[in-house]
Amino acid sequence: MNDNKEYNIPRWQIERSEQVVDARIFKVRRDHSRAPGAERSSTFYILESPDWVNVVPITPDGKVLLVAQYRHGTQEISLETPGGLVDEGESPEEAAARELREETGYTAKSFRVLGTSDANPAFMTNCFTAVVAEGAVETDPTAWDEHEELEPQLIPLAELPELIRSGKIRNTYSLLPLCWYLLEQQSQPNNGG
């Protein structure tokens, strides 16, 4: 938890808490909280979810492996980086390797964290990690979950900025790792950074 001492903002105190919904991949918790030293109190609904990881797989020839899949929330086909929940006891890199293999059948030579952020600290408890997988090659059959059907897409790195600008890639948890990766590439000495 980030306990930044440079701000003079009090933490609200949870007076009581109860689980409202258990929806398999997340739980909803209701917190009854009070601002310290004030008469303000309120009820907050918090989404408890395991941490998430998304992978930016880079093939040996410099292409980015994305997946197209149907998403029930938007009822649209979404072009995304592979990703999913971090299982208990897994590191983000281990989860990234597992998700990459399950969703695409690819494995990679190396995995490294690009960045970490809070999913949405206003009402969510989980952390989001972006991992780059370098040297990604197809090695295995896919192992999709029962609700998944994905179509791998190999995209030249130079096409990513236009896919982002045009809105063809719209999933926040795909945009963030792709932007982090593109920023990293721009800062490399031999990339004009």
Rosetta blueprint (number, residue, H / E / L):
1 M L
2 N L
3 D L
4 N L
5 K L
6 E L
7 Y L
8 N L
9 I L
10 P L
11 R L
12 W L
13 Q E
14 I E
15 E E
16 R E
17 S E
18 E E
19 Q E
20 V E
21 V E
22 D E
23 A L
24 R L
25 I L
26 F L
27 K E
28 V E
29 R E
30 R E
31 D E
32 H E
33 S E
34 R E
35 A L
36 P L
37 G L
38 A L
39 E L
40 R L
41 S E
42 S E
43 T E
44 F E
45 Y E
46 I E
47 L E
48 E E
49 S L
50 P L
51 D L
52 W E
53 V E
54 N E
55 V E
56 V E
57 P E
58 I E
59 T L
60 P L
61 D L
62 G L
63 K E
64 V E
65 L E
66 L E
67 V E
68 A E
69 Q E
70 Y E
71 R E
72 H L
73 G L
74 T L
75 Q L
76 E E
77 I E
78 S E
79 L E
80 E E
81 T L
82 P L
83 G E
84 G E
85 L E
86 V L
87 D L
88 E L
89 G L
90 E L
91 S L
92 P H
93 E H
94 E H
95 A H
96 A H
97 A H
98 R H
99 E H
100 L H
101 R H
102 E H
103 E H
104 T H
105 G L
106 Y E
107 T E
108 A L
109 K L
110 S E
111 F E
112 R E
113 V E
114 L E
115 G E
116 T E
117 S E
118 D E
119 A L
120 N L
121 P L
122 A L
123 F L
124 M E
125 T L
126 N L
127 C E
128 F E
129 T E
130 A E
131 V E
132 V E
133 A E
134 E E
135 G L
136 A L
137 V E
138 E E
139 T L
140 D L
141 P L
142 T L
143 A L
144 W L
145 D L
146 E L
147 H L
148 E L
149 E L
150 L E
151 E E
152 P E
153 Q E
154 L E
155 I E
156 P E
157 L H
158 A H
159 E H
160 L H
161 P H
162 E H
163 L H
164 I H
165 R H
166 S L
167 G L
168 K L
169 I L
170 R L
171 N L
172 T H
173 Y H
174 S H
175 L H
176 L H
177 P H
178 L H
179 C H
180 W H
181 Y H
182 L H
183 L H
184 E H
185 Q H
186 Q H
187 S H
188 Q L
189 P H
190 N H
191 N H
192 G L
193 G L
